[in-house]
Amino acid sequence: MNFSEFLSNNIVYLDGGMGTLLQAKGLLPGELPERWNITHPDIICDIHKAYFDAGSNVVTANTFGANALKFDDAELEEIISAALSNARRARKESASSREKFIALDIGPSGKLLSPLGDLDFEDAVKLFAKTVRLGTKHGADLVIIETMNDSYETKAALLAVKENCNLPVIVSNAYGADGKLMTGASPAAMVALLEGMGADVIGANCSLGPRELRSVMEELLAVASVPVVFQPNAGLPKSLNGKTVFDVDAEEFSEGCRACKARRARCRRMLRHNA
């Protein structure tokens, strides 16, 4: 069964955070976590396996920041190949009987697009396209574009996916406390943009906890005709004794997710349990 078939008849559970877990394993400030696919494959595999074992249907490969602005062509391919290989190994070793899929993860480029920044739209598309082609080459089942807070960059990433592969694509944006992206777009505006471009799933992730993101989810559910993804943080991150911690515990997090899940009058949706 491929991911699109599974999505059509199921609530899909994604995995959780990667960065905070790597920090707990010794990732240093400023160190690029994507290199751990090569230098610490057992750690990456164990994290993926733990998510599969906990019931995730999808794990996101450790490729969030893997792009040509940070790595040369040879290293970029090595990183993406290793990331997907680590995830496949985790899938093979997991004891879970659930359906399991592996996503190429695409996060923001790290630069602002013009006119706010110096990255041209066409160059952003080319940047994301290189990552997409490598992810497809090395066996991803789907693509997840996430944590985008600029509608223009989101458009560039999705265009790169649609022009360079036939994989299903999930697009998730990071909304602020005002219910809008950093560049001002509302959830309804993003649904109109992303559905028109052919996104298979649209939603919200990161930034806030489940309670704070509820109004965003309600707006998405009211207008979306595709499945909706809900990927809240466990509250806001804080530094405690040199470690990143969150202020929402497991019970409060699960209750917040259940409350949003109960509002699925029209759409299928996906829940992500970030840690």
C-alpha positions as CSV (number, residue, x, y, z in Angstrom):
1,M,0.0,0.0,0.0
2,N,1.4,3.4,-0.9
3,F,1.0,6.5,1.2
4,S,-1.8,8.1,-0.8
5,E,-3.9,4.9,-0.5
6,F,-3.3,4.8,3.2
7,L,-4.2,8.4,3.7
8,S,-7.5,8.0,1.9
9,N,-8.9,5.7,4.6
10,N,-7.0,6.4,7.8
11,I,-6.0,9.0,10.3
12,V,-2.2,9.1,9.9
13,Y,0.2,9.5,12.8
14,L,3.5,11.3,12.1
15,D,6.5,11.3,14.3
16,G,7.8,13.9,16.7
17,G,10.8,16.2,17.2
18,M,14.3,15.3,16.1
19,G,16.4,18.4,17.1
20,T,15.7,18.3,20.8
21,L,16.5,14.5,20.9
22,L,19.8,15.1,19.1
23,Q,20.6,17.9,21.5
24,A,20.0,15.4,24.4
25,K,22.4,13.0,22.6
26,G,25.2,15.6,22.4
27,L,24.5,17.7,19.3
28,L,26.5,20.9,19.9
29,P,25.2,24.5,19.4
30,G,25.8,25.5,15.8
31,E,26.4,21.9,14.7
32,L,24.4,20.8,11.6
33,P,22.2,17.9,12.7
34,E,21.9,16.5,9.1
35,R,25.6,15.4,9.3
36,W,24.6,13.0,12.1
37,N,23.0,10.8,9.4
38,I,26.6,10.0,8.4
39,T,28.5,10.4,11.7
40,H,25.9,8.9,14.1
41,P,23.6,6.7,12.0
42,D,22.8,4.4,15.0
43,I,21.4,7.3,17.0
44,I,19.3,8.5,14.1
45,C,18.1,5.0,13.4
46,D,17.2,4.5,17.1
47,I,15.1,7.7,17.2
48,H,13.2,6.7,14.0
49,K,12.7,3.2,15.4
50,A,11.3,4.5,18.7
51,Y,8.7,6.6,16.8
52,F,7.7,3.6,14.6
53,D,7.5,1.4,17.7
54,A,5.3,4.1,19.4
55,G,2.8,3.9,16.6
56,S,3.9,6.5,14.0
57,N,2.9,5.7,10.5
58,V,5.4,8.2,9.1
59,V,8.9,9.2,10.1
60,T,10.5,12.3,8.7
61,A,14.1,11.6,7.6
62,N,16.7,13.9,9.2
63,T,16.8,16.2,6.2
64,F,15.1,19.3,7.6
65,G,18.0,21.7,6.7
66,A,19.6,19.6,3.9
67,N,20.0,22.1,1.1
68,A,22.7,23.4,-1.2
69,L,23.1,26.6,0.8
70,K,24.7,24.5,3.6
71,F,26.3,21.6,1.8
72,D,28.1,21.1,-1.5
73,D,26.6,18.7,-4.0
74,A,28.5,15.6,-3.0
75,E,27.9,16.0,0.7
76,L,24.2,16.9,0.1
77,E,23.6,13.7,-1.7
78,E,25.6,11.7,0.8
79,I,23.5,13.2,3.7
80,I,20.1,12.6,2.0
81,S,21.0,9.1,1.0
82,A,22.2,8.3,4.5
83,A,19.1,9.9,6.1
84,L,16.7,7.8,4.0
85,S,18.8,4.7,4.6
86,N,18.7,5.2,8.3
87,A,14.9,5.6,8.2
88,R,14.5,2.4,6.1
89,R,16.7,0.5,8.6
90,A,14.5,1.7,11.4
91,R,11.4,0.6,9.5
92,K,12.8,-2.8,9.0
93,E,13.9,-3.2,12.7
94,S,10.6,-1.8,14.2
95,A,8.4,-4.3,15.9
96,S,5.2,-2.3,15.1
97,S,2.7,-3.9,12.8
98,R,1.3,-0.5,11.6
99,E,1.8,0.7,8.0
100,K,5.1,2.6,7.9
101,F,6.3,5.3,5.4
102,I,9.3,7.5,5.1
103,A,9.2,11.2,4.3
104,L,11.8,13.5,2.8
105,D,11.7,16.5,5.2
106,I,12.1,20.0,3.8
107,G,12.3,23.0,6.1
108,P,13.0,26.7,5.4
109,S,16.1,27.6,3.3
110,G,17.5,29.8,6.1
111,K,17.2,32.9,3.9
112,L,14.4,35.4,3.4
113,L,13.1,35.6,-0.1
114,S,13.1,39.0,-1.9
115,P,11.9,41.6,-1.5
116,L,12.3,41.0,2.3
117,G,15.6,39.2,1.7
118,D,18.2,38.5,-1.0
119,L,17.1,35.0,-2.2
120,D,15.2,35.3,-5.5
121,F,12.1,33.1,-5.9
122,E,13.5,31.2,-8.9
123,D,16.7,30.5,-7.0
124,A,14.7,29.2,-4.1
125,V,12.8,26.8,-6.4
126,K,16.1,25.5,-7.8
127,L,17.4,25.1,-4.3
128,F,14.5,23.0,-3.1
129,A,14.4,21.1,-6.4
130,K,17.8,19.7,-5.9
131,T,16.8,18.3,-2.5
132,V,13.6,16.9,-3.9
133,R,15.4,15.1,-6.8
134,L,17.8,13.5,-4.4
135,G,15.1,12.5,-2.0
136,T,13.2,10.9,-4.9
137,K,16.3,9.2,-6.1
138,H,17.1,7.7,-2.7
139,G,13.6,6.3,-2.0
140,A,11.4,8.7,-0.1
141,D,7.7,7.6,0.0
142,L,6.4,11.2,0.4
143,V,7.6,14.8,1.0
144,I,6.9,16.9,4.0
145,I,7.4,20.7,3.7
146,E,7.2,22.1,7.2
147,T,7.7,25.0,9.5
148,M,7.5,27.6,6.7
149,N,6.5,31.0,8.0
150,D,6.6,32.8,4.6
151,S,3.9,32.0,2.0
152,Y,6.3,32.9,-0.8
153,E,8.9,30.4,0.3
154,T,6.2,27.8,0.9
155,K,5.1,28.3,-2.7
156,A,8.7,27.9,-4.0
157,A,9.1,24.7,-2.1
158,L,5.9,23.2,-3.2
159,L,6.5,24.2,-6.8
160,A,9.9,22.4,-6.6
161,V,8.2,19.3,-5.4
162,K,5.4,19.3,-8.0
163,E,7.9,20.0,-10.9
164,N,10.4,17.3,-9.9
165,C,8.6,14.3,-8.5
166,N,5.2,12.5,-8.3
167,L,5.3,11.9,-4.6
168,P,2.5,12.9,-2.2
169,V,3.3,16.1,-0.4
170,I,2.3,17.5,3.0
171,V,2.6,21.2,3.5
172,S,2.6,22.6,7.0
173,N,3.1,26.2,8.0
174,A,4.2,27.8,11.3
175,Y,1.6,30.3,12.5
176,G,2.1,33.0,15.1
177,A,0.0,33.9,18.1
178,D,-2.0,36.2,15.8
179,G,-3.1,33.2,13.7
180,K,-1.0,34.4,10.7
181,L,2.3,33.6,9.1
182,M,5.3,35.9,9.7
183,T,4.6,37.5,6.3
184,G,0.9,38.0,7.0
185,A,-1.0,35.1,5.3
186,S,-4.0,33.6,7.0
187,P,-4.8,29.9,7.2
188,A,-7.6,30.4,4.6
189,A,-5.2,32.2,2.3
190,M,-2.7,29.3,2.5
191,V,-5.4,26.7,1.8
192,A,-6.4,28.6,-1.3
193,L,-2.8,28.8,-2.5
194,L,-1.7,25.3,-1.6
195,E,-4.8,23.4,-2.8
196,G,-4.5,25.3,-6.1
197,M,-0.9,24.0,-6.4
198,G,-1.9,20.4,-5.7
199,A,-0.8,19.8,-2.1
200,D,-2.2,16.5,-0.8
201,V,-2.3,17.6,2.9
202,I,-2.3,21.1,4.4
203,G,-1.8,22.2,8.0
204,A,0.0,23.9,10.8
205,N,3.1,22.9,12.8
206,C,5.5,24.0,15.4
207,S,5.4,27.6,16.9
208,L,2.7,27.0,19.5
209,G,1.0,24.4,21.6
210,P,-2.2,22.5,20.7
211,R,-4.5,24.9,22.7
212,E,-3.0,28.0,21.1
213,L,-3.2,26.6,17.6
214,R,-6.8,25.5,17.9
215,S,-8.2,28.6,16.2
216,V,-5.8,28.1,13.3
217,M,-7.0,24.5,13.0
218,E,-10.6,25.5,13.1
219,E,-10.0,27.9,10.2
220,L,-8.1,25.3,8.2
221,L,-10.8,22.7,8.8
222,A,-13.6,25.1,7.8
223,V,-12.1,25.8,4.3
224,A,-9.9,22.9,3.3
225,S,-11.1,20.1,1.0
226,V,-8.0,18.0,1.5
227,P,-6.8,16.3,4.7
228,V,-5.4,18.6,7.4
229,V,-2.3,18.0,9.4
230,F,-1.9,19.2,13.0
231,Q,1.7,19.4,14.3
232,P,1.8,21.5,17.5
233,N,4.7,22.0,19.8
234,A,4.5,20.7,23.4
235,G,4.2,24.4,24.3
236,L,7.0,26.9,24.0
237,P,10.7,25.7,24.3
238,K,12.7,26.8,27.3
239,S,16.3,26.3,28.3
240,L,16.7,24.6,31.7
241,N,20.2,23.6,32.9
242,G,21.4,23.7,29.4
243,K,18.7,21.5,28.0
244,T,15.7,22.5,25.9
245,V,12.4,21.6,27.6
246,F,8.7,22.3,26.9
247,D,6.0,23.5,29.2
248,V,3.1,21.2,28.1
249,D,3.1,17.7,29.6
250,A,2.0,14.6,27.8
251,E,-1.5,14.6,29.2
252,E,-2.2,18.2,28.4
253,F,-0.8,17.7,24.9
254,S,-2.9,14.7,24.2
255,E,-6.0,16.4,25.5
256,G,-5.4,19.4,23.2
257,C,-4.9,17.1,20.2
258,R,-8.0,15.1,21.0
259,A,-10.1,18.3,21.2
260,C,-8.9,19.3,17.7
261,K,-9.4,15.8,16.3
262,A,-13.0,15.9,17.5
263,R,-13.7,18.9,15.2
264,R,-13.1,17.0,12.0
265,A,-16.5,17.5,10.6
266,R,-15.5,17.7,6.9
267,C,-11.9,16.6,6.5
268,R,-9.6,13.8,7.2
269,R,-6.7,15.0,9.3
270,M,-3.3,13.9,10.6
271,L,-2.0,14.2,14.1
272,R,1.6,14.6,15.1
273,H,2.8,14.0,18.6
274,N,5.8,16.3,19.0
275,A,8.0,15.9,22.0
